[in-house]
């Protein structure tokens, strides 16, 4: 079965990476929830997509330049009072559920990796007892490989941009993942078709997709039977999958 991940908690339904989004996601029969982490100036891990605050909060500047106390005073746009959550707070929301945590390790401004972030994330997940239900992802393969080097992970994923996939080629992409010990690739949905999927699976790789947000994208990924896809509209994805089950039954 193709699993469905609520991307940033369902970013086209609710304000992304917000408590509102995550508390609504736990009411959905999704298998995974996807969210993003950055470190703060005082060494905490917070859940926010961008390396800067400007797009999604009433603050400004790089996330990592602020302490957690400073970030806690900001409000997420599109909400009345939701603030940037700590990773620990997101874990608390999902701990009573069976939903897997799909955590993307982000980079700082200029796409510069944060030193020590992979090790800190793995330590935190292990300390909270959720490492075995966590899937770690990154658009930077050395980052996700570094996370996997810290402890055995159930799954870790290299997310490939269309530009990178085009530049390196399909064979090169597969070889890169295998050479770093990465068992799964995340491909933008419009870069995935049956021949591409067959080649990657033929190399022993698992394959998922991202940016799977509208009916066309969702139907295509369900038709292909990818392992998982992330969606900003998990409601549409769940409905489409349920309809197929009814038809098949």
C-alpha positions in Angstrom: 0.0 0.0 0.0 1.2 3.5 -0.8 1.5 5.4 2.4 0.4 9.1 2.7 2.4 11.7 4.6 0.7 14.9 5.8 3.3 17.5 4.5 4.1 20.1 7.0 0.9 19.0 8.7 -1.2 19.6 5.6 0.1 23.0 4.4 -2.8 23.7 2.0 -5.4 23.0 4.7 -3.9 24.6 7.8 -0.9 27.0 8.5 2.2 24.9 7.9 4.1 23.3 10.8 1.7 24.7 13.3 0.0 23.2 16.3 -3.3 23.7 14.5 -2.0 21.6 11.5 -0.6 18.8 13.6 -3.6 18.5 15.9 -5.8 18.2 12.8 -3.4 15.7 11.2 -3.8 13.3 14.2 -7.5 13.1 13.3 -6.6 11.8 9.8 -5.8 8.1 8.9 -2.4 9.1 7.4 0.6 6.9 8.0 3.2 9.7 8.3 3.4 13.4 9.2 6.2 15.4 7.6 7.9 18.5 9.2 11.1 20.4 9.2 13.7 21.2 11.8 16.3 23.9 12.4 18.5 24.6 15.5 18.1 27.8 17.6 20.9 30.0 18.9 20.7 28.2 22.3 20.8 24.7 20.9 17.1 23.8 20.8 15.4 22.1 17.8 12.4 23.9 16.4 9.9 23.0 13.7 9.8 25.5 10.8 10.4 25.1 7.1 12.4 28.1 6.0 15.9 29.0 7.3 14.5 32.5 7.9 11.4 33.7 9.8 10.0 36.2 7.4 7.6 34.1 5.2 5.8 32.1 7.9 6.0 34.3 11.1 5.8 37.9 12.2 9.5 37.8 12.9 12.5 38.4 10.6 16.0 37.0 10.1 17.6 33.6 10.3 16.0 31.0 12.6 19.4 30.0 14.1 20.2 33.5 15.1 17.4 33.6 17.7 17.1 31.8 21.0 14.1 29.6 21.7 12.7 32.2 24.1 12.9 34.8 21.3 11.2 32.5 18.8 8.4 31.7 21.3 7.3 35.3 21.2 6.5 35.1 17.5 3.2 34.2 15.9 2.8 32.0 12.9 1.1 33.7 10.1 -2.4 32.6 9.4 -3.0 31.8 13.1 -4.3 33.7 16.1 -1.7 32.7 18.5 0.2 29.6 17.3 3.9 29.8 17.8 6.9 28.0 16.5 7.0 24.6 18.2 9.9 22.7 19.6 10.6 19.3 18.2 9.7 17.9 21.6 6.3 19.5 21.5 5.6 18.0 18.1 6.7 14.6 19.4 4.3 15.1 22.3 1.4 15.6 19.9 2.0 12.4 17.9 3.3 10.2 20.7 -0.1 8.7 21.5 -0.7 7.9 17.8 0.7 5.3 15.4 1.7 8.1 12.9 5.3 7.9 11.9 7.5 11.1 12.1 9.0 12.1 8.8 11.6 14.7 9.8 13.4 16.8 7.2 16.8 18.1 8.3 17.0 21.6 6.9 20.1 23.7 6.1 20.8 27.3 7.1 20.8 30.4 4.9 22.6 29.8 1.7 21.9 26.0 2.1 24.9 25.7 4.5 24.4 22.6 6.7 24.2 23.1 10.4 27.1 21.5 12.2 26.1 18.7 14.4 22.4 18.7 13.5 22.2 15.1 12.4 23.7 13.8 15.7 21.5 16.1 17.8 18.3 15.0 16.0 19.1 11.3 16.4 19.9 11.8 20.1 16.7 13.7 20.7 14.5 11.1 18.9 16.2 8.2 20.7 15.8 10.0 24.1 12.1 10.4 23.5 11.7 6.8 22.4 10.5 7.6 18.9 13.6 6.8 16.8 12.2 3.5 15.7 9.2 5.3 14.2 11.1 8.1 12.6 12.0 8.6 9.0 14.8 11.1 8.4 15.0 13.0 5.1 17.2 15.8 3.5 17.9 17.4 0.2 21.5 17.1 1.1 22.7 13.5 0.9 25.7 14.0 3.2 23.3 15.3 5.9 21.0 12.3 5.7 23.9 9.9 5.5 25.4 11.6 8.6 22.2 11.0 10.5 22.1 7.4 9.6 25.7 7.0 10.8 24.6 8.0 14.4 22.3 5.0 15.0 20.4 2.4 13.1 17.4 4.1 11.5 14.2 2.4 10.2 14.5 4.5 7.1 16.3 7.5 5.7 15.6 9.3 2.5 17.5 11.5 0.0 15.2 14.0 -1.5 16.3 14.9 -5.1 15.3 18.1 -6.8 14.3 17.9 -10.5 17.4 20.0 -11.4 19.7 17.6 -9.5 18.0 14.6 -11.0 18.4 16.0 -14.5 22.1 17.0 -14.0 23.3 13.7 -12.5 21.0 11.4 -14.5 18.9 8.5 -13.2 21.8 6.1 -13.1 24.0 8.6 -11.3 21.2 9.3 -8.8 20.8 5.7 -8.0 24.6 5.2 -7.7 24.9 8.2 -5.4 22.2 6.9 -3.0 23.7 3.4 -3.0 27.2 4.6 -2.4 26.1 6.6 0.7 24.0 3.7 2.0 20.7 5.6 1.5 17.9 3.1 0.9 15.2 5.4 -0.5 14.8 8.3 -2.9 12.2 11.1 -2.7 11.5 12.3 -6.3 9.3 15.3 -7.3 6.0 13.7 -8.5 6.3 15.1 -12.1 9.8 13.5 -12.5 8.4 10.0 -11.8 7.0 7.6 -14.3 6.9 3.8 -14.7 10.3 3.5 -16.4 12.0 5.7 -13.8 10.4 3.8 -11.0 11.4 0.5 -12.5 15.0 1.5 -12.9 15.3 2.7 -9.3 13.5 -0.3 -7.8 15.7 -2.5 -10.0 18.7 -1.1 -8.2 17.1 -2.1 -4.9 15.9 1.4 -3.9 12.6 2.3 -2.4 10.9 5.3 -4.0 8.6 8.0 -2.8 7.4 11.4 -4.2 7.0 14.9 -2.9 4.8 17.9 -3.9 2.0 15.5 -4.6 -0.8 18.0 -4.0 -3.5 18.0 -6.6 -5.7 15.3 -8.1 -3.4 14.6 -11.1 -0.3 14.2 -9.0 -2.1 12.0 -6.4 -3.7 9.7 -9.0 -0.4 9.3 -10.8 1.5 8.3 -7.7 -1.3 5.9 -6.6 -1.3 4.4 -10.1 2.5 3.9 -9.9 2.3 2.4 -6.4 5.1 4.5 -5.0 6.1 3.6 -1.4 4.9 6.9 0.0 4.1 10.4 -1.0 4.0 13.7 0.9 1.0 15.9 0.3 -0.2 19.4 1.4 -3.7 18.0 0.8 -3.7 14.7 2.7 -7.6 14.8 2.7 -7.6 14.6 -1.1 -5.0 11.8 -1.0 -6.8 9.8 1.5 -10.1 10.1 -0.4 -8.5 9.0 -3.6 -6.8 6.0 -2.0 -10.1 5.0 -0.2 -12.0 5.2 -3.5 -9.5 2.9 -5.2 -9.9 0.4 -2.3 -13.6 0.4 -2.8 -13.3 -0.1 -6.5 -10.8 -2.9 -6.0 -13.0 -4.6 -3.4 
